[in-house]
Each structure stands twice: as C-alpha cells, then as structure tokens.
Amino acid sequence: MSWTVFFAVLAAAAMHAGWNTLIKLNRDGTAAIMLIMTAAGLLALPLLPFFAPPRGKGLLLLAVSVPAHILYYAWLNRAYAKGDMGQVYPLARGAAPLLSAIASLALPGKGLSPSTWVAIIVLSCGIMLMALRGGAGALRGQAVRLALTTSVFIAAYTLIDGWGGRLSGSGAGFALWLMALEAPAIVAIAPWWGGAGIYRRMALAWKTGLAGGFLAAAGFTMVIAAMSAAPIAVVAALRESSILFALALSWLALKEHPSLWRMLSGMVILAGVIGLRLAA
C-alpha cells in the first residue's frame, strides 16, 4: 500500500466518523441523516455519465442494497437517539465484521483459521466490554440493542455491495449509482419516516446536509478507489480506524465523557476488527 492510498483511507475513515458526528450534533437527527444521504446522492449525479449502470445480477443487488442502506440509516438514527456516539458507533461498526465471520460458518468450504478465531474472541470481548461498561453511567440496554441491530444491516449491505461491485465490473460505479438511487428513495419515504413537516425540517438543516453529504460521498468513493489500488482486506482493516476517530470526536465535539472503559473497549474492538480483516 502506497503512502497516498494509506492516507486516503485514513481520511475516508475520519470522514465517516465526521458525518456521524454531524448527526449527533443536530437536534433533529432524523432530518439530518436524511438530508446527508440525499445530498450525497445529488453529489454523485454529475459522475454517473462516466459509469454504466449495473446490469443483470448487479442491477438486482443494487435494488436490494438501497433498502438495506435505508434500514441502516434508520436504525443508526434510533441508536444515536438513545445512546452516546462513543458507545453506539464502536458497537455498530465492530459487531458487523463479527456477524459476517459467524455467518461464513454456514457456507460450504473450509472452516475458520485459528488466527480468525483469535480475532473473533478479541472482538467479542471488546463488544461485551463496550456493552457492559461503555455507557455513560448506567448501562443503556436499549442503545446497545439498537446498535447491534444496526450492525446487522451494516454486515448485510457490505456483503451486498461487495458482490454487486464485482458483478458490475466497477465498484466505484456501483457505489455512485447506489447513492444516486438512495436520494429519491429517501425523499419519497420522508413523510413516513420523519413525520409531519419533515421537508421543512430538512431545509432548516441544509448546512449539516451539505457538509455531511460531501463527507459521506467523498469518503465512500475514496475507500472504493483504494480497494482497487491495494489489497481489499488491508484497506478494510485500516478503514475501521474510524472507530478511534469516532471516540475522539465524541469527546471533542459532543463532550461525551471519555471513560477509561470506553476507550479501552474501543481499542479492543479495533484490534479485533483489524485481526479479523487481516486473517480473512
């Protein structure tokens, strides 16, 4: 991996943590997340002429990926409404690769390697530590449950998008078409998801939407581009450094209490994720 790719992936990780922080900073998280994803889709539009739309199975996976992403956004927003970002983000991002590894046991072929099992144990310990001791004060059971549910959708769309990108012949093209299709879908379901006056509330959060949309679109594109220039497993492992960026931003921007247990569990989760990615 070149230094250019290395720093690009680090920047993408910081961007992902950044737009998540903007959601928490906004009092109306529902309007903020819907506007951020709508803005990301609009930013993708000018690039679509350079990429042919997916066809065949790629198109089918694209159609499945859109609702998977929307469900992820909805549950992420609910989790943030019930818990601190410094607890929710590491749980959601860290549990997703764990679920993917466990799901792979049901597939035909060789079992998991010893190094993969070690990584799974480390990751599981980090997740349990964050769930039990990572909350501010008393255990926020509902936030933990919502974060873990969010991780299910993360694992699902990751598998769908990875497969869809391969079948489409262009991961970047698949990602751009996905973002462009998400935008009108989110706008269409806005009244059902956000309730009365959602369009007015989204308009009020336009600054958050533009900033977050740029971070979301740019970060996603940079990760896809990096995966075409370096080993996917290495890029994916480095990408999960967003957990540490999220912990730092939750302290600096959101003034969440950076307890020793939270920082320790976040680092254990990150170590397990990196180990799991590199052992794959």
C-alpha positions in Angstrom: 0.0 0.0 0.0 1.4 3.4 -1.0 1.5 6.3 1.3 -1.0 8.1 -0.9 -3.5 5.2 -0.5 -2.7 4.9 3.2 -3.6 8.5 4.0 -6.6 8.4 1.6 -8.1 5.6 3.6 -7.4 7.3 6.9 -9.1 10.4 5.5 -12.1 8.3 4.5 -12.3 6.8 8.0 -12.2 10.3 9.5 -14.9 11.5 7.1 -17.2 8.6 8.1 -16.8 9.4 11.7 -17.3 13.1 10.8 -20.8 12.8 9.2 -21.9 10.6 12.1 -20.8 13.3 14.4 -22.9 15.9 12.5 -26.0 13.7 13.0 -25.4 13.7 16.8 -24.7 17.4 16.8 -28.0 18.2 15.1 -31.0 18.3 17.5 -33.2 16.7 14.7 -31.1 13.6 13.9 -33.8 12.2 11.6 -33.8 15.3 9.3 -30.0 15.5 9.4 -29.4 11.9 8.3 -32.0 12.0 5.6 -30.6 15.3 4.3 -27.0 14.0 4.4 -27.8 10.9 2.3 -29.9 13.0 -0.1 -27.0 15.4 -0.6 -24.6 12.5 -1.1 -26.9 11.3 -3.9 -27.0 14.7 -5.5 -23.2 14.9 -5.4 -23.0 11.6 -7.2 -25.2 12.6 -10.1 -22.6 14.5 -12.2 -20.4 11.4 -12.2 -23.0 8.9 -13.4 -22.4 9.5 -17.1 -18.9 8.1 -16.7 -20.2 4.8 -15.3 -22.6 2.5 -17.0 -25.4 1.3 -14.7 -25.2 -2.2 -13.3 -26.9 -4.9 -15.3 -28.3 -8.4 -14.6 -27.5 -9.6 -11.2 -25.6 -6.4 -10.4 -28.8 -4.4 -11.0 -30.7 -6.8 -8.8 -28.2 -6.4 -6.0 -28.4 -2.6 -6.4 -32.1 -2.8 -5.9 -31.6 -4.9 -2.7 -28.9 -2.6 -1.4 -31.0 0.6 -1.4 -33.5 -0.6 1.2 -30.6 -2.3 3.2 -28.9 1.1 3.4 -32.0 2.9 4.3 -32.7 0.5 7.1 -29.2 1.0 8.3 -29.7 4.8 8.4 -33.0 4.4 10.3 -31.6 2.2 13.0 -28.4 4.2 13.3 -30.5 7.3 13.9 -32.6 5.4 16.6 -29.5 4.2 18.3 -28.0 7.7 18.4 -31.2 9.0 19.9 -30.8 6.5 22.8 -27.1 6.4 23.4 -23.8 8.2 23.2 -21.9 8.2 19.9 -18.8 6.9 21.7 -20.8 3.8 22.7 -23.1 3.3 19.7 -20.5 3.8 16.9 -17.9 1.2 18.0 -20.7 -1.3 18.8 -22.3 -1.0 15.4 -19.1 -0.9 13.3 -17.3 -3.5 15.4 -20.1 -6.1 15.6 -20.7 -6.1 11.8 -17.5 -7.9 10.8 -18.1 -10.3 13.7 -21.5 -11.2 12.3 -20.1 -11.7 8.8 -17.4 -14.1 10.2 -20.0 -16.1 12.1 -22.3 -16.2 9.1 -19.5 -17.6 7.0 -19.6 -20.8 9.1 -22.8 -21.7 7.4 -21.2 -21.6 3.9 -19.6 -24.7 2.4 -15.8 -24.9 2.3 -13.0 -24.8 4.9 -13.6 -23.7 8.4 -12.2 -20.6 10.0 -8.4 -20.4 10.7 -7.0 -20.3 14.2 -6.0 -16.6 13.7 -9.6 -15.8 12.7 -10.9 -17.4 15.8 -8.5 -15.4 17.9 -9.6 -12.2 16.3 -13.3 -13.2 16.8 -12.6 -13.8 20.5 -10.8 -10.4 20.9 -13.6 -8.6 19.0 -16.3 -10.4 21.1 -14.5 -9.3 24.3 -14.3 -5.7 23.1 -18.0 -5.7 22.2 -19.1 -7.2 25.6 -16.9 -4.6 27.4 -18.4 -1.7 25.5 -21.9 -3.0 26.0 -21.4 -3.6 29.8 -19.1 -0.7 30.7 -19.1 1.6 27.7 -22.2 3.6 28.6 -22.1 6.9 30.5 -23.3 5.9 34.0 -25.9 3.1 34.0 -26.0 0.5 31.2 -28.1 1.8 28.3 -29.5 -1.5 27.2 -31.8 -0.1 24.5 -28.9 1.8 22.9 -26.9 -1.4 22.9 -29.7 -3.4 21.3 -30.3 -0.8 18.6 -26.5 -0.5 17.9 -26.2 -4.3 17.5 -29.3 -4.3 15.2 -27.6 -1.6 13.2 -24.6 -3.9 12.8 -26.8 -6.5 11.2 -27.7 -4.0 8.4 -24.1 -3.0 8.1 -23.0 -6.6 7.6 -25.8 -7.1 5.1 -25.1 -4.1 2.9 -21.4 -4.7 3.0 -21.8 -8.2 1.5 -24.4 -7.0 -1.0 -22.3 -4.0 -2.1 -19.1 -6.1 -2.4 -20.8 -8.7 -4.5 -22.6 -6.1 -6.5 -19.4 -4.2 -7.3 -17.7 -7.3 -8.5 -20.6 -8.3 -10.7 -21.0 -4.8 -12.1 -17.3 -4.6 -13.1 -16.9 -1.3 -11.3 -17.1 -0.9 -7.5 -17.0 2.9 -7.8 -19.8 2.9 -10.4 -21.9 0.6 -8.3 -21.4 2.9 -5.3 -22.3 6.1 -7.3 -25.4 4.6 -8.7 -26.3 3.4 -5.2 -26.0 6.8 -3.7 -27.9 8.4 -6.6 -30.8 5.9 -6.2 -30.9 6.3 -2.4 -31.6 10.0 -2.6 -35.0 9.9 -4.3 -36.0 6.9 -2.2 -35.3 8.8 1.0 -37.1 11.8 -0.2 -40.1 9.7 -1.2 -40.4 8.0 2.2 -39.5 11.1 4.2 -43.1 11.8 5.5 -43.5 8.3 6.6 -40.1 8.1 8.3 -39.8 11.7 9.7 -43.4 12.6 10.2 -45.2 15.9 9.5 -43.1 18.8 8.5 -40.0 16.7 7.6 -39.3 18.6 4.4 -39.2 21.9 6.3 -37.0 20.4 9.0 -34.7 19.1 6.4 -34.5 22.5 4.8 -33.5 24.0 8.2 -30.6 21.6 8.4 -29.2 22.3 5.0 -25.8 23.2 6.3 -25.5 19.9 8.0 -26.8 18.1 4.9 -24.3 19.7 2.5 -21.3 19.1 4.8 -22.3 15.6 5.8 -23.3 14.7 2.2 -19.8 15.7 1.0 -18.1 13.7 3.7 -20.3 10.6 3.1 -19.9 10.7 -0.7 -16.2 11.5 -0.7 -15.3 9.0 2.0 -17.2 6.2 0.3 -15.6 6.9 -3.1 -12.1 7.1 -1.6 -12.5 3.7 0.1 -13.7 2.1 -3.2 -10.9 3.7 -5.1 -8.3 2.5 -2.5 -9.6 -1.1 -2.8 -8.8 -1.1 -6.5 -5.2 0.0 -5.7 -4.4 -2.1 -2.6 -5.5 -5.4 -1.0 -9.1 -5.2 0.0 -8.5 -6.8 3.4 -5.8 -4.3 4.3 -7.9 -1.3 3.2 -10.9 -2.6 5.1 -8.9 -3.1 8.2 -7.4 0.4 8.0 -10.9 1.8 7.3 -12.1 0.6 10.7 -9.8 3.2 12.3 -12.9 5.3 12.1 -13.8 3.7 15.5 -11.0 5.7 17.1 -11.9 8.9 15.1 -15.4 8.5 16.4 -14.3 8.1 20.0 -12.1 11.2 19.7 -14.9 13.3 18.1 -17.4 12.1 20.6 -15.2 13.6 23.3 -14.1 16.8 21.5 -17.2 17.8 19.6 -20.0 16.1 21.6 -18.4 16.5 25.1 -19.2 12.9 25.9 -17.3 11.5 28.9 -14.2 9.6 27.6 -14.1 7.0 30.4 -11.2 4.6 30.6 -13.6 1.6 30.0 -14.9 3.2 26.8 -11.5 4.0 25.4 -10.2 0.5 26.3 -13.2 -1.3 24.8 -12.9 0.8 21.6 -9.3 -0.1 21.2 -10.0 -3.8 21.8 -12.8 -3.7 19.2 -10.5 -2.1 16.7 -7.8 -4.7 17.4 -10.3 -7.5 16.8 -11.6 -5.9 13.6 -8.1 -5.5 12.2 -7.2 -9.0 13.2 -10.4 -10.4 11.6 -9.8 -8.5 8.3 -6.2 -9.5 8.0 -6.8 -13.1 8.9 -9.5 -13.4 6.1 
